[in-house]
Amino acid sequence: MVDAAEEIIPSACQEVQKADNETKKSMETAGIRFETYLDSLIDDPHLTSVGLIQSVEHPTEGTLRVAGPAATWSKTPPSIRHYPPRLGEHGQEILRESGFSDAEIERLAADGALINPDL
């Protein structure tokens, strides 16, 4: 399942980027300023300098650019304490906390309904 996602996601991202580029070109031709989310925000130096965009080291994905806390407080400053989970990383724990038995979770995994990123 993870292998299929790893094949599909890059292709889907390329299609979205192609559509964004076509939309951007059409808007610019019409004289309308247009930027996609990633183009205009993720690399914005101001948002980085005020901490709204931060870099996080992920153990398997390398350095990721993520949204930081939207608000800050002087006495209890927020921070990013964990990296974003991989696809399916906490699935078993979530199901267990939701009342599923180990046998039910194993059956879901065997049926391919639960992704285990460690396999």
VMD Tcl script that builds the backbone (N, CA, C; Angstrom):
set m [mol new atoms 357]
animate dup $m
set s [atomselect $m all]
$s set {name element resname resid chain x y z} {
  {N N MET 1 A 0.835 -1.198 0.000}
  {CA C MET 1 A 0.000 0.000 0.000}
  {C C MET 1 A 0.875 1.255 0.000}
  {N N VAL 2 A 1.922 1.259 0.848}
  {CA C VAL 2 A 2.811 2.422 0.903}
  {C C VAL 2 A 3.523 2.594 -0.423}
  {N N ASP 3 A 3.942 1.477 -1.051}
  {CA C ASP 3 A 4.608 1.561 -2.351}
  {C C ASP 3 A 3.696 2.203 -3.391}
  {N N ALA 4 A 2.414 1.827 -3.372}
  {CA C ALA 4 A 1.458 2.414 -4.323}
  {C C ALA 4 A 1.328 3.909 -4.082}
  {N N ALA 5 A 1.253 4.307 -2.813}
  {CA C ALA 5 A 1.140 5.732 -2.491}
  {C C ALA 5 A 2.388 6.477 -2.947}
  {N N GLU 6 A 3.554 5.859 -2.766}
  {CA C GLU 6 A 4.804 6.506 -3.176}
  {C C GLU 6 A 4.891 6.664 -4.683}
  {N N GLU 7 A 4.184 5.821 -5.431}
  {CA C GLU 7 A 4.150 5.953 -6.885}
  {C C GLU 7 A 3.114 6.992 -7.321}
  {N N ILE 8 A 1.980 7.023 -6.644}
  {CA C ILE 8 A 0.864 7.887 -7.044}
  {C C ILE 8 A 1.093 9.334 -6.647}
  {N N ILE 9 A 1.583 9.577 -5.437}
  {CA C ILE 9 A 1.681 10.937 -4.914}
  {C C ILE 9 A 2.572 11.838 -5.772}
  {N N PRO 10 A 3.795 11.418 -6.150}
  {CA C PRO 10 A 4.604 12.318 -6.991}
  {C C PRO 10 A 3.926 12.662 -8.316}
  {N N SER 11 A 3.258 11.682 -8.917}
  {CA C SER 11 A 2.551 11.937 -10.173}
  {C C SER 11 A 1.403 12.921 -9.963}
  {N N ALA 12 A 0.657 12.738 -8.870}
  {CA C ALA 12 A -0.450 13.647 -8.569}
  {C C ALA 12 A 0.079 15.052 -8.316}
  {N N CYS 13 A 1.190 15.161 -7.618}
  {CA C CYS 13 A 1.780 16.478 -7.350}
  {C C CYS 13 A 2.212 17.152 -8.650}
  {N N GLN 14 A 2.757 16.371 -9.592}
  {CA C GLN 14 A 3.149 16.934 -10.877}
  {C C GLN 14 A 1.932 17.451 -11.642}
  {N N GLU 15 A 0.815 16.710 -11.564}
  {CA C GLU 15 A -0.410 17.144 -12.235}
  {C C GLU 15 A -0.939 18.436 -11.616}
  {N N VAL 16 A -0.893 18.526 -10.291}
  {CA C VAL 16 A -1.339 19.749 -9.614}
  {C C VAL 16 A -0.442 20.913 -10.018}
  {N N GLN 17 A 0.878 20.683 -10.047}
  {CA C GLN 17 A 1.808 21.741 -10.436}
  {C C GLN 17 A 1.553 22.182 -11.875}
  {N N LYS 18 A 1.281 21.212 -12.762}
  {CA C LYS 18 A 0.986 21.543 -14.162}
  {C C LYS 18 A -0.274 22.406 -14.246}
  {N N ALA 19 A -1.320 22.018 -13.501}
  {CA C ALA 19 A -2.556 22.799 -13.491}
  {C C ALA 19 A -2.311 24.188 -12.910}
  {N N ASP 20 A -1.512 24.262 -11.825}
  {CA C ASP 20 A -1.178 25.562 -11.234}
  {C C ASP 20 A -0.462 26.442 -12.249}
  {N N ASN 21 A 0.495 25.852 -12.971}
  {CA C ASN 21 A 1.250 26.622 -13.963}
  {C C ASN 21 A 0.344 27.131 -15.076}
  {N N GLU 22 A -0.597 26.274 -15.532}
  {CA C GLU 22 A -1.518 26.679 -16.584}
  {C C GLU 22 A -2.451 27.786 -16.091}
  {N N THR 23 A -2.937 27.642 -14.863}
  {CA C THR 23 A -3.815 28.667 -14.281}
  {C C THR 23 A -3.052 29.974 -14.116}
  {N N LYS 24 A -1.832 29.886 -13.617}
  {CA C LYS 24 A -1.008 31.078 -13.418}
  {C C LYS 24 A -0.782 31.797 -14.749}
  {N N LYS 25 A -0.473 31.036 -15.790}
  {CA C LYS 25 A -0.236 31.624 -17.110}
  {C C LYS 25 A -1.500 32.315 -17.630}
  {N N SER 26 A -2.662 31.668 -17.464}
  {CA C SER 26 A -3.929 32.267 -17.905}
  {C C SER 26 A -4.230 33.551 -17.148}
  {N N MET 27 A -4.011 33.522 -15.836}
  {CA C MET 27 A -4.281 34.704 -15.012}
  {C C MET 27 A -3.342 35.852 -15.391}
  {N N GLU 28 A -2.057 35.539 -15.596}
  {CA C GLU 28 A -1.094 36.572 -15.962}
  {C C GLU 28 A -1.433 37.161 -17.323}
  {N N THR 29 A -1.867 36.311 -18.259}
  {CA C THR 29 A -2.269 36.780 -19.586}
  {C C THR 29 A -3.435 37.762 -19.466}
  {N N ALA 30 A -4.327 37.506 -18.506}
  {CA C ALA 30 A -5.484 38.383 -18.288}
  {C C ALA 30 A -5.137 39.599 -17.435}
  {N N GLY 31 A -3.857 39.699 -17.014}
  {CA C GLY 31 A -3.431 40.840 -16.217}
  {C C GLY 31 A -3.764 40.717 -14.740}
  {N N ILE 32 A -4.017 39.499 -14.288}
  {CA C ILE 32 A -4.360 39.254 -12.880}
  {C C ILE 32 A -3.177 38.575 -12.190}
  {N N ARG 33 A -2.705 39.199 -11.102}
  {CA C ARG 33 A -1.587 38.616 -10.338}
  {C C ARG 33 A -2.067 37.341 -9.673}
  {N N PHE 34 A -1.281 36.277 -9.771}
  {CA C PHE 34 A -1.681 34.978 -9.237}
  {C C PHE 34 A -0.450 34.229 -8.742}
  {N N GLU 35 A -0.542 33.670 -7.561}
  {CA C GLU 35 A 0.521 32.822 -7.020}
  {C C GLU 35 A -0.120 31.597 -6.398}
  {N N THR 36 A 0.549 30.470 -6.494}
  {CA C THR 36 A 0.063 29.281 -5.798}
  {C C THR 36 A 0.521 29.341 -4.355}
  {N N TYR 37 A -0.102 28.568 -3.514}
  {CA C TYR 37 A 0.224 28.546 -2.080}
  {C C TYR 37 A 1.709 28.316 -1.870}
  {N N LEU 38 A 2.243 27.259 -2.460}
  {CA C LEU 38 A 3.646 26.942 -2.211}
  {C C LEU 38 A 4.576 28.007 -2.755}
  {N N ASP 39 A 4.263 28.532 -3.928}
  {CA C ASP 39 A 5.117 29.557 -4.517}
  {C C ASP 39 A 5.179 30.801 -3.641}
  {N N SER 40 A 4.035 31.203 -3.105}
  {CA C SER 40 A 3.992 32.491 -2.428}
  {C C SER 40 A 4.210 32.426 -0.927}
  {N N LEU 41 A 3.966 31.296 -0.297}
  {CA C LEU 41 A 4.036 31.264 1.157}
  {C C LEU 41 A 5.183 30.455 1.742}
  {N N ILE 42 A 5.397 29.267 1.271}
  {CA C ILE 42 A 6.350 28.370 1.925}
  {C C ILE 42 A 7.772 28.920 1.891}
  {N N ASP 43 A 8.108 29.708 0.884}
  {CA C ASP 43 A 9.450 30.281 0.795}
  {C C ASP 43 A 9.481 31.775 1.112}
  {N N ASP 44 A 8.402 32.295 1.653}
  {CA C ASP 44 A 8.337 33.718 1.965}
  {C C ASP 44 A 9.302 34.060 3.102}
  {N N PRO 45 A 10.271 34.943 2.867}
  {CA C PRO 45 A 11.267 35.262 3.900}
  {C C PRO 45 A 10.652 35.905 5.148}
  {N N HIS 46 A 9.610 36.707 4.969}
  {CA C HIS 46 A 8.976 37.328 6.133}
  {C C HIS 46 A 8.310 36.281 7.020}
  {N N LEU 47 A 7.570 35.352 6.407}
  {CA C LEU 47 A 6.903 34.317 7.195}
  {C C LEU 47 A 7.918 33.430 7.916}
  {N N THR 48 A 9.056 33.200 7.284}
  {CA C THR 48 A 10.111 32.442 7.938}
  {C C THR 48 A 10.691 33.230 9.101}
  {N N SER 49 A 10.936 34.520 8.898}
  {CA C SER 49 A 11.570 35.332 9.943}
  {C C SER 49 A 10.688 35.497 11.178}
  {N N VAL 50 A 9.362 35.467 11.005}
  {CA C VAL 50 A 8.473 35.598 12.166}
  {C C VAL 50 A 8.037 34.238 12.709}
  {N N GLY 51 A 8.567 33.161 12.139}
  {CA C GLY 51 A 8.320 31.820 12.663}
  {C C GLY 51 A 7.072 31.125 12.174}
  {N N LEU 52 A 6.363 31.703 11.189}
  {CA C LEU 52 A 5.165 31.039 10.681}
  {C C LEU 52 A 5.498 29.872 9.754}
  {N N ILE 53 A 6.666 29.905 9.155}
  {CA C ILE 53 A 7.175 28.777 8.373}
  {C C ILE 53 A 8.481 28.360 9.032}
  {N N GLN 54 A 8.586 27.088 9.391}
  {CA C GLN 54 A 9.775 26.601 10.073}
  {C C GLN 54 A 10.308 25.347 9.405}
  {N N SER 55 A 11.564 25.056 9.645}
  {CA C SER 55 A 12.172 23.828 9.147}
  {C C SER 55 A 12.216 22.812 10.279}
  {N N VAL 56 A 11.868 21.568 9.951}
  {CA C VAL 56 A 11.867 20.483 10.921}
  {C C VAL 56 A 12.642 19.321 10.322}
  {N N GLU 57 A 13.506 18.715 11.115}
  {CA C GLU 57 A 14.243 17.535 10.651}
  {C C GLU 57 A 13.387 16.292 10.870}
  {N N HIS 58 A 13.159 15.553 9.809}
  {CA C HIS 58 A 12.388 14.316 9.870}
  {C C HIS 58 A 13.381 13.157 9.740}
  {N N PRO 59 A 13.234 12.099 10.533}
  {CA C PRO 59 A 14.232 11.017 10.506}
  {C C PRO 59 A 14.328 10.266 9.181}
  {N N THR 60 A 13.267 10.242 8.386}
  {CA C THR 60 A 13.327 9.527 7.107}
  {C C THR 60 A 13.157 10.440 5.897}
  {N N GLU 61 A 12.610 11.635 6.080}
  {CA C GLU 61 A 12.296 12.522 4.955}
  {C C GLU 61 A 13.239 13.702 4.828}
  {N N GLY 62 A 14.154 13.866 5.780}
  {CA C GLY 62 A 15.086 14.987 5.728}
  {C C GLY 62 A 14.454 16.260 6.277}
  {N N THR 63 A 14.901 17.398 5.782}
  {CA C THR 63 A 14.400 18.686 6.255}
  {C C THR 63 A 13.062 19.003 5.589}
  {N N LEU 64 A 12.045 19.284 6.408}
  {CA C LEU 64 A 10.723 19.645 5.909}
  {C C LEU 64 A 10.405 21.080 6.290}
  {N N ARG 65 A 9.736 21.805 5.406}
  {CA C ARG 65 A 9.249 23.157 5.705}
  {C C ARG 65 A 7.794 23.003 6.114}
  {N N VAL 66 A 7.456 23.439 7.328}
  {CA C VAL 66 A 6.110 23.262 7.859}
  {C C VAL 66 A 5.590 24.572 8.445}
  {N N ALA 67 A 4.275 24.641 8.613}
  {CA C ALA 67 A 3.671 25.810 9.253}
  {C C ALA 67 A 3.977 25.776 10.742}
  {N N GLY 68 A 4.448 26.892 11.263}
  {CA C GLY 68 A 4.729 27.008 12.685}
  {C C GLY 68 A 3.501 27.493 13.431}
  {N N PRO 69 A 3.624 27.657 14.740}
  {CA C PRO 69 A 2.500 28.158 15.535}
  {C C PRO 69 A 2.057 29.541 15.048}
  {N N ALA 70 A 0.748 29.745 14.970}
  {CA C ALA 70 A 0.208 31.009 14.466}
  {C C ALA 70 A 0.249 32.114 15.511}
  {N N ALA 71 A 0.283 31.742 16.777}
  {CA C ALA 71 A 0.306 32.736 17.854}
  {C C ALA 71 A 1.459 32.415 18.798}
  {N N THR 72 A 1.992 33.447 19.423}
  {CA C THR 72 A 3.065 33.234 20.393}
  {C C THR 72 A 2.754 33.989 21.678}
  {N N TRP 73 A 3.295 33.490 22.768}
  {CA C TRP 73 A 3.121 34.101 24.077}
  {C C TRP 73 A 4.480 34.208 24.733}
  {N N SER 74 A 4.716 35.291 25.436}
  {CA C SER 74 A 6.039 35.525 26.011}
  {C C SER 74 A 6.386 34.548 27.124}
  {N N LYS 75 A 5.420 34.169 27.947}
  {CA C LYS 75 A 5.728 33.291 29.077}
  {C C LYS 75 A 5.669 31.814 28.727}
  {N N THR 76 A 4.912 31.460 27.719}
  {CA C THR 76 A 4.819 30.058 27.291}
  {C C THR 76 A 4.911 29.987 25.768}
  {N N PRO 77 A 6.093 30.237 25.215}
  {CA C PRO 77 A 6.210 30.242 23.755}
  {C C PRO 77 A 5.961 28.853 23.159}
  {N N PRO 78 A 5.111 28.776 22.128}
  {CA C PRO 78 A 4.859 27.487 21.486}
  {C C PRO 78 A 6.031 27.080 20.600}
  {N N SER 79 A 6.116 25.794 20.335}
  {CA C SER 79 A 7.170 25.298 19.445}
  {C C SER 79 A 6.690 24.018 18.772}
  {N N ILE 80 A 7.365 23.658 17.718}
  {CA C ILE 80 A 7.103 22.385 17.047}
  {C C ILE 80 A 7.972 21.352 17.752}
  {N N ARG 81 A 7.346 20.386 18.392}
  {CA C ARG 81 A 8.090 19.404 19.184}
  {C C ARG 81 A 8.263 18.068 18.479}
  {N N HIS 82 A 7.447 17.825 17.454}
  {CA C HIS 82 A 7.500 16.547 16.752}
  {C C HIS 82 A 7.446 16.791 15.252}
  {N N TYR 83 A 8.048 15.902 14.525}
  {CA C TYR 83 A 7.967 15.961 13.074}
  {C C TYR 83 A 6.611 15.403 12.622}
  {N N PRO 84 A 6.161 15.751 11.420}
  {CA C PRO 84 A 4.895 15.202 10.918}
  {C C PRO 84 A 4.997 13.682 10.764}
  {N N PRO 85 A 3.937 12.959 11.078}
  {CA C PRO 85 A 3.992 11.493 10.971}
  {C C PRO 85 A 4.022 11.037 9.521}
  {N N ARG 86 A 4.623 9.871 9.317}
  {CA C ARG 86 A 4.577 9.233 8.002}
  {C C ARG 86 A 3.190 8.633 7.800}
  {N N LEU 87 A 2.839 8.349 6.578}
  {CA C LEU 87 A 1.556 7.748 6.249}
  {C C LEU 87 A 1.370 6.461 7.051}
  {N N GLY 88 A 0.333 6.414 7.882}
  {CA C GLY 88 A 0.030 5.228 8.673}
  {C C GLY 88 A 0.823 5.061 9.946}
  {N N GLU 89 A 1.690 6.022 10.270}
  {CA C GLU 89 A 2.617 5.851 11.390}
  {C C GLU 89 A 1.915 5.590 12.726}
  {N N HIS 90 A 0.793 6.223 12.977}
  {CA C HIS 90 A 0.116 6.069 14.270}
  {C C HIS 90 A -1.206 5.316 14.150}
  {N N GLY 91 A -1.425 4.650 13.024}
  {CA C GLY 91 A -2.698 3.976 12.782}
  {C C GLY 91 A -3.065 2.955 13.844}
  {N N GLN 92 A -2.122 2.106 14.215}
  {CA C GLN 92 A -2.421 1.076 15.206}
  {C C GLN 92 A -2.773 1.692 16.558}
  {N N GLU 93 A -2.016 2.701 16.976}
  {CA C GLU 93 A -2.292 3.347 18.263}
  {C C GLU 93 A -3.667 4.014 18.261}
  {N N ILE 94 A -4.019 4.660 17.169}
  {CA C ILE 94 A -5.320 5.337 17.077}
  {C C ILE 94 A -6.454 4.319 17.154}
  {N N LEU 95 A -6.311 3.225 16.417}
  {CA C LEU 95 A -7.347 2.198 16.456}
  {C C LEU 95 A -7.456 1.578 17.848}
  {N N ARG 96 A -6.315 1.315 18.475}
  {CA C ARG 96 A -6.318 0.739 19.824}
  {C C ARG 96 A -7.017 1.686 20.809}
  {N N GLU 97 A -6.680 2.972 20.742}
  {CA C GLU 97 A -7.317 3.957 21.621}
  {C C GLU 97 A -8.805 4.118 21.323}
  {N N SER 98 A -9.223 3.764 20.105}
  {CA C SER 98 A -10.630 3.863 19.720}
  {C C SER 98 A -11.416 2.601 20.082}
  {N N GLY 99 A -10.743 1.636 20.727}
  {CA C GLY 99 A -11.445 0.453 21.204}
  {C C GLY 99 A -11.291 -0.786 20.352}
  {N N PHE 100 A -10.499 -0.749 19.302}
  {CA C PHE 100 A -10.281 -1.939 18.481}
  {C C PHE 100 A -9.371 -2.899 19.234}
  {N N SER 101 A -9.661 -4.194 19.124}
  {CA C SER 101 A -8.810 -5.205 19.752}
  {C C SER 101 A -7.586 -5.452 18.876}
  {N N ASP 102 A -6.566 -6.095 19.458}
  {CA C ASP 102 A -5.368 -6.429 18.675}
  {C C ASP 102 A -5.731 -7.325 17.495}
  {N N ALA 103 A -6.664 -8.262 17.707}
  {CA C ALA 103 A -7.082 -9.164 16.630}
  {C C ALA 103 A -7.747 -8.379 15.495}
  {N N GLU 104 A -8.588 -7.413 15.840}
  {CA C GLU 104 A -9.241 -6.594 14.806}
  {C C GLU 104 A -8.217 -5.773 14.040}
  {N N ILE 105 A -7.249 -5.226 14.751}
  {CA C ILE 105 A -6.208 -4.422 14.103}
  {C C ILE 105 A -5.369 -5.290 13.175}
  {N N GLU 106 A -5.023 -6.506 13.628}
  {CA C GLU 106 A -4.258 -7.432 12.781}
  {C C GLU 106 A -5.045 -7.803 11.532}
  {N N ARG 107 A -6.372 -8.000 11.673}
  {CA C ARG 107 A -7.208 -8.331 10.519}
  {C C ARG 107 A -7.248 -7.164 9.527}
  {N N LEU 108 A -7.387 -5.949 10.030}
  {CA C LEU 108 A -7.381 -4.777 9.159}
  {C C LEU 108 A -6.056 -4.659 8.403}
  {N N ALA 109 A -4.958 -4.924 9.106}
  {CA C ALA 109 A -3.647 -4.869 8.460}
  {C C ALA 109 A -3.529 -5.963 7.393}
  {N N ALA 110 A -4.001 -7.176 7.722}
  {CA C ALA 110 A -3.940 -8.277 6.759}
  {C C ALA 110 A -4.796 -8.001 5.533}
  {N N ASP 111 A -5.919 -7.299 5.735}
  {CA C ASP 111 A -6.807 -6.962 4.616}
  {C C ASP 111 A -6.324 -5.771 3.808}
  {N N GLY 112 A -5.230 -5.127 4.261}
  {CA C GLY 112 A -4.678 -3.989 3.535}
  {C C GLY 112 A -5.342 -2.668 3.873}
  {N N ALA 113 A -6.181 -2.638 4.923}
  {CA C ALA 113 A -6.865 -1.416 5.313}
  {C C ALA 113 A -6.060 -0.562 6.269}
  {N N LEU 114 A -4.962 -1.092 6.724}
  {CA C LEU 114 A -4.107 -0.375 7.671}
  {C C LEU 114 A -2.691 -0.378 7.119}
  {N N ILE 115 A -2.107 0.771 7.031}
  {CA C ILE 115 A -0.757 0.898 6.487}
  {C C ILE 115 A 0.243 0.860 7.629}
  {N N ASN 116 A 1.247 0.035 7.498}
  {CA C ASN 116 A 2.336 -0.010 8.476}
  {C C ASN 116 A 3.590 0.500 7.778}
  {N N PRO 117 A 4.021 1.709 8.069}
  {CA C PRO 117 A 5.161 2.282 7.343}
  {C C PRO 117 A 6.490 1.602 7.663}
  {N N ASP 118 A 6.521 0.772 8.713}
  {CA C ASP 118 A 7.772 0.122 9.087}
  {C C ASP 118 A 8.034 -1.164 8.306}
  {N N LEU 119 A 7.074 -1.616 7.510}
  {CA C LEU 119 A 7.261 -2.839 6.726}
  {C C LEU 119 A 7.841 -2.558 5.376}
}
mol reanalyze $m
mol bondsrecalc $m
mol representation Tube
mol addrep $m
